């Protein structure tokens, strides 16, 4: 995609990582959560999603998190797919896969093996009789899974990227056909929305009806939400189809109807989200005990709300975030590193504020601001360290090259 579109998309990447940090920052303060922390050793291990529970609560955070649960991860898979064609085109399938293995697998191992236990140690201390790290480590190793926290996203992105690389190598006509279809919808965002929602419904509704919308499964450090793998696949390849086009043929061009009608997409997102929330409330607290019609309506509302919310954020960034900003540039370039390290910072800040006499909004604001700042600084520090290490190792080679110059 051309540089003209790169600025709003780069800004969207920055906005997305800000939302990720904000989402995790407010989780202890949801009004819908129980009063006491979840026991560490007892199924269904709800502390994996809610490691800290504070006595201070605000219902507004429930609404914010519900919106992000519907839209955020779908958008992240869409963006991952959007940037994949350019990498595949430059590098080829094999080189792309090798580089993705290095870029995703090693950080995944580091985050899961070190950062995740460090984060959940704070959660363990809330209910532990022995709060020492050695006792925590014994309980941790006795768990039937190895909780990865937010890093579950990484291994799924790697698998989808591998699938795209395989199609690029062995069945490129399928990718060209999907891109041609997306190009025909470049001036028809409403049709694109309808197609995205319909494909998502086919992928999501049967699994949600059979397995519930909420349950997760674990295999060691690999976890996924049972109802959503195919839904995320739809969003990844929808993004891929758009990213495989020239900018002037794309639904994401700056002067296109999607960007021009951003207010209408905002209204659609609010309405569809409200409908999903209302229908889903009819299935709580027990999904299986609610009426079949309510379950089906709730499951069907999710793909509609997800598509509307994703297109809403895309439209807003295309219309309102066309200019470069130093802070947004920094957040965008460091988004991956922030994603890797922010969770451990967030959880321990929430733990540290448990005894502080402050309301939920004040605590969440402090956690969010401090976590984003610390994570950004840590990311910048890691980049400086890596550059220094690379420079140090390359210096002898440079000196030998100079010494071997003909005289």
HELIX and SHEET records of a PDB file:
HELIX    1   1 UNK A    3  UNK A   26  1                                  24    
HELIX    2   2 UNK A   27  UNK A   29  5                                   3    
HELIX    3   3 UNK A   46  UNK A   48  5                                   3    
HELIX    4   4 UNK A   59  UNK A   82  1                                  24    
HELIX    5   5 UNK A   84  UNK A   91  1                                   8    
HELIX    6   6 UNK A   93  UNK A  100  1                                   8    
HELIX    7   7 UNK A  101  UNK A  105  3                                   5    
HELIX    8   8 UNK A  106  UNK A  110  1                                   5    
HELIX    9   9 UNK A  111  UNK A  115  3                                   5    
HELIX   10  10 UNK A  116  UNK A  125  1                                  10    
HELIX   11  11 UNK A  133  UNK A  142  1                                  10    
HELIX   12  12 UNK A  149  UNK A  151  5                                   3    
HELIX   13  13 UNK A  152  UNK A  170  1                                  19    
HELIX   14  14 UNK A  172  UNK A  184  1                                  13    
HELIX   15  15 UNK A  189  UNK A  211  1                                  23    
HELIX   16  16 UNK A  229  UNK A  243  1                                  15    
HELIX   17  17 UNK A  247  UNK A  249  5                                   3    
HELIX   18  18 UNK A  257  UNK A  260  1                                   4    
HELIX   19  19 UNK A  262  UNK A  281  1                                  20    
HELIX   20  20 UNK A  292  UNK A  320  1                                  29    
HELIX   21  21 UNK A  326  UNK A  333  1                                   8    
HELIX   22  22 UNK A  335  UNK A  352  1                                  18    
HELIX   23  23 UNK A  360  UNK A  403  1                                  44    
SHEET    1   A 2 UNK A 216  UNK A 219  0                                        
SHEET    2   A 2 UNK A 222  UNK A 225 -1                                        
END                                                                             
